[in-house]
Amino acid sequence: MTLLPVGKQCLSPKSRRTQRIWSTGSDFSQAPTLNEVDGRRILILDVAPDEHRPFDSVARVLEQLTKLAPPGCKKKLTNVRSMIDTLIASHWNSVNGAQLAALRRVSRESIDTALIIDKVARELNTALRTIINKGTIVVPNSDRLDRTTLKIFTRCILLLRDSDPMTWEWHLKAVPNNFDRVDCTYELHKLWTVTRSSFIAKLQFILDPHIQSVGSDPVVRNQVQIQSSPHSLEDVSIALVLQNYDSCFLWTSQYPEIENFSNQFSNESVNLWRGIAIASVNTGHYRSALKFLELAYFKAHMATLRAHLCYIQGLVMAKRLYDIEESNKLYERGLHELESITHNDPGDTALEQAWIFNGFALNSLLAARLTGQNMATVTKKTFTWLQRAFDLVREGASPERVYLRFNLLRNISHFLEIQQHYDLAIKTWQETFEDIVNKGVGQEHVAHATVNYRLGYLHYKASHFRESTHFLNAALESIEKVGCDFRTLRILRAIGTLFLVQKQFDEASEVFTRGLELSLDHRLLADSRYHLQGLVMTYTRSEHDQAAYRVLDQMRAKEPEIVESHGFLDTHFQLWKLPQLDSSLPNTVAEVDLEDIPSLPVSKILTGAVPMEKRENV
């Protein structure tokens, strides 16, 4: 299977193009109402233009629909509104793993937000089917709404069934034209403008709407400089976790010392630059992120903070620009900073040093993969870096040290897997998460599923199929209790593959069929391809080639995008290979996040899932 192009992670909408309308014009000031014109209901949604707190506009829409919906829908709408409030509240006045990850790493851990987006979209669709049936839903000022609300409305349209008669009409001032990725924008208001334009352009690519112009005069798209009162570092970190990146740029641009690159920098200002940099990474502006981190580095008063900023720069260099030599130089600079610690530095020197050692460990593996070296040549060096990092934070109960300890033990397990030392990888993983593995019942279901999935995966790699079956079934049972279909699909991939390897064809067929149906329901392109490939291979290996041709023909007629991959064009089924399983359950859902995706995901480089000849496209 080939890597999917950025932006094309979703299957196309099933609705007709005339049910997906973008109307452009200069004046769309409309009051929220429910009217009927020529027997067709028209619902103008109550939104909050230019308010960019997470879920601002959709919260008003939920309140509006709750008043219009029948009793059964009212309760569900109230419930999802409460879920949004709970999600936002969970990041206030607490230091949790998601926030630590947002400011310590460049990878998103955003699946909780994705689940809310999907759940709200489904409940909105259910309510709208009842309220307007064959009518039109009008979204005023669509290009001025908060990012999370736009994701929800996009998902509403993607999830419409082909039998749904409703039409969505978005009103925009204009449509972005000829957007090209810009990765050298250092002024926050320009970055705000580029990020908003690129996001709207991405939604246009995904939804493929019918665009109509309202009014005779052409409209020139120009971004209004929206004013906003300053927000705190905590506001920005929460926005990062909830992927509300627009607000990060908007809010921090209101700080004069940041917008004007002033010399009057406080530690909070430095941390705001750090937050903006991570937002830049996750919106694809890698060079901008490096510039912001360098500005923060030269303004930071504490050596531990300067070392941390060097570490984040090194991560961006390695995991987004694949420049390992430059990344190592930045890590060396970070270690040099830690040699100049003063007595009044409140930072944790050992913690910062451990993060940098962790970075060196990753770089040694990446360098070997990217240059085609034998991984055995860097085994000792990599393990030494990881061991030194762990020894530095072996003790201590601070949330930051606990987070890094588990992160390092997880990395050690993955390192052992890369070396094909599966039994040691299993032992490390089991000992790290012993309480979760042994207690099971009463544990938090997502954690239980996450730990057991990886154990099942490692046992599968070690050809311990009985043990693998046990842990994968335990993972599936746990995740189904919380209703996370995105992770359910990954577990079904593994269980179906396990049945196929053991020639339990009836069971494999049942699992892959379930996975394909669930993938189609969620409009997930990659998952649909995986489960279809598994189903076809199941039929052919059980000598039912006609069934394989039949299911391919059905998909070609029903969902042609799935079989457009070159892997499906080769009908010599006996040459097909099993797709590679994910080594862990996902922490993100790209098809719901709709954010930047690295051209070469590091996890796939390290496991060999991405051929290195693809590096030429970076």
GIPE-V778577 format. One record per residue. N is the residue number from 1. RES is the residue in one letter. PHI is phi in radians with two decimals (none if undefined). BURIAL is b if it has 16 or more other ideal C-beta (glycine too) atoms within 10 Angstrom, else e. Layout:
BEGIN
{{N | RES | PHI | BURIAL} {N | RES | PHI | BURIAL}}
END
This chain:
BEGIN
{{1 | M | none | e} {2 | T | -1.56 | e} {3 | L | -1.16 | b} {4 | L | -1.41 | b} {5 | P | -1.11 | e} {6 | V | -0.98 | b} {7 | G | 1.66 | b} {8 | K | -1.77 | e} {9 | Q | -1.78 | b} {10 | C | -1.86 | b} {11 | L | -1.22 | b} {12 | S | -1.16 | b} {13 | P | -1.04 | b} {14 | K | -1.49 | b} {15 | S | -1.23 | b} {16 | R | -1.20 | e} {17 | R | -1.09 | e} {18 | T | -1.26 | e} {19 | Q | -1.64 | b} {20 | R | -2.20 | b} {21 | I | -2.00 | b} {22 | W | -1.99 | b} {23 | S | -1.77 | b} {24 | T | -1.89 | b} {25 | G | -3.12 | b} {26 | S | -1.54 | e} {27 | D | -2.46 | e} {28 | F | -2.23 | b} {29 | S | -1.38 | e} {30 | Q | -2.36 | e} {31 | A | -1.43 | e} {32 | P | -1.15 | e} {33 | T | -2.61 | e} {34 | L | -2.14 | e} {35 | N | -2.08 | e} {36 | E | -2.27 | e} {37 | V | -2.21 | e} {38 | D | 0.92 | e} {39 | G | 1.38 | e} {40 | R | -2.04 | e} {41 | R | -1.35 | b} {42 | I | -2.21 | b} {43 | L | -1.90 | b} {44 | I | -1.65 | b} {45 | L | -1.27 | b} {46 | D | -1.58 | b} {47 | V | -2.06 | b} {48 | A | -2.17 | b} {49 | P | -1.02 | b} {50 | D | 1.20 | e} {51 | E | -1.78 | b} {52 | H | -2.07 | b} {53 | R | -1.24 | b} {54 | P | -0.99 | b} {55 | F | 1.17 | b} {56 | D | -0.96 | b} {57 | S | -1.27 | b} {58 | V | -1.17 | b} {59 | A | -1.08 | b} {60 | R | -1.19 | b} {61 | V | -1.13 | b} {62 | L | -1.07 | b} {63 | E | -1.11 | e} {64 | Q | -1.10 | b} {65 | L | -1.24 | b} {66 | T | -1.06 | b} {67 | K | -1.28 | e} {68 | L | -1.67 | b} {69 | A | -1.41 | b} {70 | P | -1.20 | e} {71 | P | -0.92 | e} {72 | G | -1.06 | e} {73 | C | -1.29 | b} {74 | K | -0.97 | e} {75 | K | -1.11 | e} {76 | K | -1.19 | b} {77 | L | -1.15 | b} {78 | T | -1.11 | e} {79 | N | -1.13 | e} {80 | V | -1.23 | b} {81 | R | -1.09 | b} {82 | S | -1.15 | e} {83 | M | -1.11 | b} {84 | I | -1.09 | b} {85 | D | -1.04 | e} {86 | T | -1.15 | e} {87 | L | -1.06 | b} {88 | I | -1.14 | b} {89 | A | -1.11 | e} {90 | S | -1.15 | e} {91 | H | -1.80 | b} {92 | W | -1.67 | e} {93 | N | 0.97 | e} {94 | S | -2.69 | e} {95 | V | -1.83 | e} {96 | N | -1.99 | e} {97 | G | -1.03 | e} {98 | A | -1.13 | b} {99 | Q | -1.21 | b} {100 | L | -1.06 | b} {101 | A | -1.14 | b} {102 | A | -1.09 | b} {103 | L | -1.74 | b} {104 | R | -1.86 | b} {105 | R | -2.32 | b} {106 | V | -1.85 | b} {107 | S | -1.64 | b} {108 | R | -1.43 | b} {109 | E | -2.12 | b} {110 | S | -2.09 | b} {111 | I | -1.16 | b} {112 | D | -1.09 | b} {113 | T | -1.15 | b} {114 | A | -1.06 | b} {115 | L | -1.11 | b} {116 | I | -1.13 | b} {117 | I | -1.00 | b} {118 | D | -1.14 | b} {119 | K | -1.13 | b} {120 | V | -1.10 | b} {121 | A | -1.03 | b} {122 | R | -1.16 | b} {123 | E | -1.23 | b} {124 | L | -1.08 | b} {125 | N | -1.06 | b} {126 | T | -1.07 | e} {127 | A | -1.16 | b} {128 | L | -1.18 | b} {129 | R | -1.05 | b} {130 | T | -1.36 | e} {131 | I | -1.33 | b} {132 | I | -2.06 | b} {133 | N | 0.92 | e} {134 | K | -1.61 | e} {135 | G | -1.52 | b} {136 | T | -2.09 | b} {137 | I | -1.79 | b} {138 | V | -1.79 | b} {139 | V | -1.94 | b} {140 | P | -1.20 | b} {141 | N | 0.90 | b} {142 | S | -1.00 | b} {143 | D | -1.37 | b} {144 | R | -2.06 | b} {145 | L | -1.69 | b} {146 | D | -1.16 | b} {147 | R | -1.04 | b} {148 | T | -1.15 | b} {149 | T | -1.11 | b} {150 | L | -1.11 | b} {151 | K | -1.13 | b} {152 | I | -1.14 | b} {153 | F | -1.12 | b} {154 | T | -1.10 | b} {155 | R | -1.17 | b} {156 | C | -0.95 | b} {157 | I | -1.23 | b} {158 | L | -1.10 | b} {159 | L | -1.52 | b} {160 | L | -1.08 | b} {161 | R | -1.37 | e} {162 | D | -1.16 | e} {163 | S | -1.55 | e} {164 | D | -1.22 | b} {165 | P | -1.57 | e} {166 | M | -1.29 | b} {167 | T | -2.08 | b} {168 | W | -1.82 | b} {169 | E | -2.16 | b} {170 | W | -1.62 | b} {171 | H | -1.82 | b} {172 | L | -2.30 | b} {173 | K | -1.19 | b} {174 | A | -2.87 | b} {175 | V | -1.82 | b} {176 | P | -1.03 | b} {177 | N | -2.00 | e} {178 | N | 0.86 | e} {179 | F | -1.22 | b} {180 | D | -2.10 | e} {181 | R | -1.11 | e} {182 | V | -1.98 | b} {183 | D | -2.22 | b} {184 | C | -2.56 | e} {185 | T | -1.72 | b} {186 | Y | -1.93 | e} {187 | E | -1.55 | e} {188 | L | -1.10 | b} {189 | H | -1.20 | e} {190 | K | -1.19 | e} {191 | L | -1.12 | b} {192 | W | -1.00 | b} {193 | T | -1.13 | b} {194 | V | -1.12 | b} {195 | T | -1.12 | b} {196 | R | -1.11 | b} {197 | S | -1.09 | b} {198 | S | -1.16 | b} {199 | F | -1.17 | b} {200 | I | -1.07 | b} {201 | A | -1.10 | b} {202 | K | -1.15 | b} {203 | L | -1.12 | b} {204 | Q | -1.10 | b} {205 | F | -1.10 | e} {206 | I | -1.25 | b} {207 | L | -1.53 | b} {208 | D | 0.81 | e} {209 | P | -1.39 | b} {210 | H | -1.38 | e} {211 | I | -1.80 | e} {212 | Q | -2.27 | e} {213 | S | -1.71 | e} {214 | V | -1.87 | e} {215 | G | 1.76 | e} {216 | S | -1.53 | e} {217 | D | -1.50 | e} {218 | P | -1.14 | e} {219 | V | -1.86 | b} {220 | V | -1.66 | e} {221 | R | -1.38 | e} {222 | N | -2.44 | e} {223 | Q | -1.44 | e} {224 | V | -1.38 | e} {225 | Q | -1.37 | e} {226 | I | -1.44 | b} {227 | Q | -1.60 | e} {228 | S | -2.62 | e} {229 | S | -1.26 | e} {230 | P | -1.05 | e} {231 | H | -2.08 | b} {232 | S | -1.45 | e} {233 | L | -1.03 | b} {234 | E | -1.10 | e} {235 | D | -1.01 | b} {236 | V | -1.16 | b} {237 | S | -1.13 | b} {238 | I | -1.16 | b} {239 | A | -1.06 | b} {240 | L | -1.09 | b} {241 | V | -1.08 | b} {242 | L | -1.55 | b} {243 | Q | 1.05 | b} {244 | N | -1.65 | b} {245 | Y | -1.14 | b} {246 | D | -0.93 | b} {247 | S | -1.14 | b} {248 | C | -1.05 | b} {249 | F | -1.20 | b} {250 | L | -1.15 | b} {251 | W | -1.14 | b} {252 | T | -1.29 | b} {253 | S | -1.17 | b} {254 | Q | -1.47 | e} {255 | Y | -1.51 | b} {256 | P | -0.98 | e} {257 | E | -1.17 | e} {258 | I | -1.61 | b} {259 | E | -1.07 | e} {260 | N | -1.80 | e} {261 | F | 0.94 | e} {262 | S | -1.23 | e} {263 | N | -1.42 | e} {264 | Q | -1.49 | e} {265 | F | -1.88 | b} {266 | S | -1.82 | e} {267 | N | -1.10 | e} {268 | E | -1.13 | e} {269 | S | -1.08 | b} {270 | V | -1.06 | b} {271 | N | -1.20 | b} {272 | L | -1.14 | b} {273 | W | -1.05 | b} {274 | R | -1.06 | b} {275 | G | -1.12 | b} {276 | I | -1.09 | b} {277 | A | -1.08 | b} {278 | I | -1.15 | b} {279 | A | -1.06 | b} {280 | S | -1.14 | b} {281 | V | -1.04 | b} {282 | N | -1.34 | b} {283 | T | -1.92 | b} {284 | G | 1.55 | b} {285 | H | -1.79 | b} {286 | Y | -1.22 | b} {287 | R | -1.17 | b} {288 | S | -1.07 | b} {289 | A | -1.04 | b} {290 | L | -1.11 | b} {291 | K | -1.10 | b} {292 | F | -1.12 | b} {293 | L | -1.16 | b} {294 | E | -1.19 | b} {295 | L | -1.05 | b} {296 | A | -1.10 | b} {297 | Y | -1.02 | b} {298 | F | -1.30 | e} {299 | K | -1.70 | b} {300 | A | -1.21 | b} {301 | H | -1.53 | e} {302 | M | -1.77 | b} {303 | A | -1.12 | b} {304 | T | -1.13 | b} {305 | L | -1.23 | b} {306 | R | -1.11 | b} {307 | A | -1.10 | b} {308 | H | -1.08 | b} {309 | L | -1.14 | b} {310 | C | -1.10 | b} {311 | Y | -1.09 | b} {312 | I | -1.11 | b} {313 | Q | -1.04 | b} {314 | G | -1.07 | b} {315 | L | -1.09 | b} {316 | V | -1.07 | b} {317 | M | -1.03 | b} {318 | A | -1.38 | b} {319 | K | -1.61 | b} {320 | R | -2.13 | b} {321 | L | -1.85 | b} {322 | Y | 1.05 | b} {323 | D | -1.78 | e} {324 | I | -1.24 | b} {325 | E | -1.08 | e} {326 | E | -1.18 | e} {327 | S | -1.05 | b} {328 | N | -1.10 | b} {329 | K | -1.09 | e} {330 | L | -1.16 | b} {331 | Y | -1.13 | b} {332 | E | -1.08 | e} {333 | R | -1.09 | b} {334 | G | -1.09 | b} {335 | L | -1.13 | b} {336 | H | -1.09 | e} {337 | E | -1.06 | b} {338 | L | -1.26 | b} {339 | E | -1.41 | e} {340 | S | -2.00 | e} {341 | I | -1.15 | e} {342 | T | -1.82 | e} {343 | H | -1.17 | e} {344 | N | -1.72 | e} {345 | D | -1.40 | e} {346 | P | -1.40 | e} {347 | G | -1.29 | b} {348 | D | -1.77 | b} {349 | T | -1.04 | b} {350 | A | -1.11 | b} {351 | L | -1.07 | b} {352 | E | -1.15 | b} {353 | Q | -1.13 | b} {354 | A | -1.13 | b} {355 | W | -1.06 | b} {356 | I | -1.16 | b} {357 | F | -1.06 | b} {358 | N | -1.04 | b} {359 | G | -1.13 | b} {360 | F | -1.07 | b} {361 | A | -1.07 | b} {362 | L | -1.06 | b} {363 | N | -1.13 | b} {364 | S | -1.12 | b} {365 | L | -1.23 | b} {366 | L | -1.07 | b} {367 | A | -1.04 | b} {368 | A | -1.12 | b} {369 | R | -1.15 | b} {370 | L | -1.22 | b} {371 | T | -1.80 | e} {372 | G | 1.34 | e} {373 | Q | -1.30 | e} {374 | N | -1.23 | e} {375 | M | -1.08 | b} {376 | A | -1.11 | e} {377 | T | -1.26 | e} {378 | V | -2.01 | b} {379 | T | -1.05 | b} {380 | K | -1.10 | e} {381 | K | -1.11 | e} {382 | T | -1.11 | b} {383 | F | -1.12 | b} {384 | T | -1.09 | e} {385 | W | -1.05 | b} {386 | L | -1.11 | b} {387 | Q | -1.14 | e} {388 | R | -1.10 | e} {389 | A | -1.10 | b} {390 | F | -1.14 | b} {391 | D | -1.06 | e} {392 | L | -1.20 | b} {393 | V | -2.12 | b} {394 | R | -1.03 | e} {395 | E | -1.89 | e} {396 | G | 1.90 | e} {397 | A | -1.95 | e} {398 | S | -1.13 | e} {399 | P | -0.96 | e} {400 | E | -1.17 | b} {401 | R | -1.24 | b} {402 | V | -1.08 | e} {403 | Y | -1.05 | b} {404 | L | -1.18 | b} {405 | R | -1.00 | b} {406 | F | -1.17 | e} {407 | N | -1.08 | b} {408 | L | -1.18 | b} {409 | L | -1.12 | b} {410 | R | -1.12 | b} {411 | N | -1.13 | b} {412 | I | -1.09 | b} {413 | S | -1.08 | b} {414 | H | -1.15 | b} {415 | F | -1.10 | b} {416 | L | -1.10 | b} {417 | E | -1.11 | b} {418 | I | -1.04 | b} {419 | Q | -1.39 | e} {420 | Q | 1.14 | e} {421 | H | -1.60 | b} {422 | Y | -1.16 | b} {423 | D | -1.12 | e} {424 | L | -1.22 | b} {425 | A | -1.11 | b} {426 | I | -1.10 | b} {427 | K | -1.07 | e} {428 | T | -1.08 | b} {429 | W | -1.15 | b} {430 | Q | -1.13 | b} {431 | E | -1.20 | e} {432 | T | -1.15 | b} {433 | F | -2.02 | b} {434 | E | -1.00 | e} {435 | D | -1.06 | e} {436 | I | -1.19 | b} {437 | V | -1.13 | b} {438 | N | -1.37 | e} {439 | K | -1.36 | e} {440 | G | 1.08 | e} {441 | V | -1.12 | e} {442 | G | 1.61 | e} {443 | Q | -1.34 | b} {444 | E | -1.11 | e} {445 | H | -1.10 | b} {446 | V | -1.14 | b} {447 | A | -1.08 | e} {448 | H | -1.07 | b} {449 | A | -1.12 | b} {450 | T | -1.08 | b} {451 | V | -1.16 | b} {452 | N | -1.25 | b} {453 | Y | -1.06 | b} {454 | R | -1.14 | b} {455 | L | -1.08 | b} {456 | G | -1.09 | b} {457 | Y | -1.10 | b} {458 | L | -1.12 | b} {459 | H | -1.15 | b} {460 | Y | -1.10 | b} {461 | K | -1.10 | b} {462 | A | -1.50 | b} {463 | S | 1.13 | e} {464 | H | -1.64 | b} {465 | F | -1.20 | e} {466 | R | -1.14 | e} {467 | E | -1.15 | b} {468 | S | -1.05 | b} {469 | T | -1.03 | b} {470 | H | -1.05 | e} {471 | F | -1.26 | b} {472 | L | -1.18 | b} {473 | N | -1.15 | e} {474 | A | -1.12 | b} {475 | A | -1.12 | b} {476 | L | -1.11 | b} {477 | E | -1.06 | e} {478 | S | -1.20 | b} {479 | I | -1.24 | b} {480 | E | -1.20 | e} {481 | K | -1.27 | e} {482 | V | -1.83 | e} {483 | G | 1.22 | e} {484 | C | -1.72 | b} {485 | D | -1.10 | b} {486 | F | -1.12 | b} {487 | R | -1.38 | b} {488 | T | -0.97 | b} {489 | L | -1.08 | b} {490 | R | -1.19 | b} {491 | I | -1.20 | b} {492 | L | -1.10 | b} {493 | R | -0.93 | b} {494 | A | -1.17 | b} {495 | I | -1.15 | b} {496 | G | -1.07 | b} {497 | T | -1.12 | b} {498 | L | -1.08 | b} {499 | F | -1.09 | b} {500 | L | -1.12 | b} {501 | V | -1.06 | e} {502 | Q | -1.55 | e} {503 | K | 1.07 | e} {504 | Q | -1.63 | b} {505 | F | -1.20 | b} {506 | D | -1.09 | e} {507 | E | -1.16 | b} {508 | A | -1.09 | b} {509 | S | -1.05 | b} {510 | E | -1.12 | b} {511 | V | -1.20 | b} {512 | F | -1.15 | b} {513 | T | -1.14 | b} {514 | R | -1.07 | b} {515 | G | -1.12 | b} {516 | L | -1.14 | b} {517 | E | -1.10 | e} {518 | L | -1.20 | b} {519 | S | -1.11 | b} {520 | L | -1.14 | b} {521 | D | -1.06 | e} {522 | H | -1.59 | b} {523 | R | 1.07 | b} {524 | L | -1.79 | b} {525 | L | -1.24 | b} {526 | A | -1.10 | b} {527 | D | -1.12 | b} {528 | S | -1.07 | b} {529 | R | -1.11 | b} {530 | Y | -1.07 | b} {531 | H | -1.21 | b} {532 | L | -1.15 | b} {533 | Q | -1.07 | b} {534 | G | -1.08 | b} {535 | L | -1.16 | b} {536 | V | -1.09 | b} {537 | M | -1.14 | b} {538 | T | -1.09 | b} {539 | Y | -1.10 | b} {540 | T | -1.24 | b} {541 | R | -1.27 | b} {542 | S | -1.71 | b} {543 | E | 1.08 | e} {544 | H | -2.12 | e} {545 | D | -1.06 | e} {546 | Q | -1.11 | e} {547 | A | -1.13 | b} {548 | A | -1.12 | b} {549 | Y | -1.10 | e} {550 | R | -1.13 | e} {551 | V | -1.20 | b} {552 | L | -1.14 | b} {553 | D | -1.11 | e} {554 | Q | -1.10 | e} {555 | M | -1.21 | b} {556 | R | -1.09 | e} {557 | A | -1.41 | e} {558 | K | -1.56 | e} {559 | E | -2.40 | b} {560 | P | -1.03 | e} {561 | E | -1.04 | e} {562 | I | -1.14 | b} {563 | V | -1.73 | b} {564 | E | -1.32 | e} {565 | S | -1.09 | b} {566 | H | -1.05 | e} {567 | G | -1.07 | e} {568 | F | -1.59 | b} {569 | L | -1.37 | e} {570 | D | -1.48 | e} {571 | T | -1.65 | e} {572 | H | -1.43 | e} {573 | F | -1.02 | e} {574 | Q | -1.16 | e} {575 | L | -1.59 | e} {576 | W | -1.18 | b} {577 | K | -1.94 | e} {578 | L | -1.10 | e} {579 | P | -1.11 | b} {580 | Q | -1.35 | e} {581 | L | -1.34 | b} {582 | D | -1.30 | b} {583 | S | -1.35 | b} {584 | S | -2.52 | b} {585 | L | -1.24 | b} {586 | P | -1.25 | b} {587 | N | -1.78 | b} {588 | T | -2.39 | b} {589 | V | -2.26 | b} {590 | A | -1.02 | b} {591 | E | -1.22 | b} {592 | V | -1.84 | b} {593 | D | -1.05 | b} {594 | L | 1.01 | b} {595 | E | -2.00 | b} {596 | D | -1.07 | b} {597 | I | -2.14 | b} {598 | P | -1.02 | b} {599 | S | -1.13 | e} {600 | L | -2.30 | b} {601 | P | -1.05 | e} {602 | V | -1.04 | b} {603 | S | -1.04 | b} {604 | K | -1.36 | b} {605 | I | -1.12 | b} {606 | L | -1.15 | b} {607 | T | -1.54 | b} {608 | G | 1.39 | e} {609 | A | -1.31 | b} {610 | V | -1.93 | b} {611 | P | -1.06 | e} {612 | M | -1.23 | e} {613 | E | -1.13 | e} {614 | K | -1.25 | e} {615 | R | -1.10 | e} {616 | E | -1.12 | e} {617 | N | -1.53 | e} {618 | V | -1.29 | e}}
END
